[in-house]
C-alpha cells in the first residue's frame, strides 16, 4: 500500500470524525431543547391542576349599566390580575376596574383571595359571565343578581 492510499484513508476517517462531531453537537442541542420544553409543559400542567376559580357573585346595576363580578382564587397557584379575562354572554369585556381584597394597585391574586372585577357599559342583564385565568382555567356563573 502506497502513501496515496494511506493518505486518502486518513482524509476519509478525518472527514467522518468531523461529521460525527457536528452531528453529535446538533443532536445534543435538539435533545436539550426537547427536554426543556417537556419540563416547561409539566410545570404548566401542574399550575393548571393547582388552579381553581369560583365565581361567587355577579351583580348587575340597571341604573349605571355596571357589572360587578366577585371571583375567589380557590387554588394554590398565584395568578395575575392583568392576565385574567372576563367574558359576558360569550363576548370579551374590558374591566374598568379590578381589586384584590380591596387593593386596586396590585397585580398579584393569591390563593383564597377575592378578585372584584367591574365592567362598565353593559347595556342589558347578562345571561352568563365567565372568568378565565391566564393559564386557561375558568369558571362561570349564570345567576346574575339585578339591583
Secondary structure, 3 states (H helix, E strand, C coil): CCHHHHHHHHHHHHHHHHHHHHHHHHHHHHHHHHHHHHHHHHHHHHHHHCCCEEEEEEEEECCCCEEEEEEEECCCCCEECCCCEEEECCEEECCCEEEECCECCCCEECCCCEEEEEECCCCCCCCCEEEECCCCCEEEECCCEEC
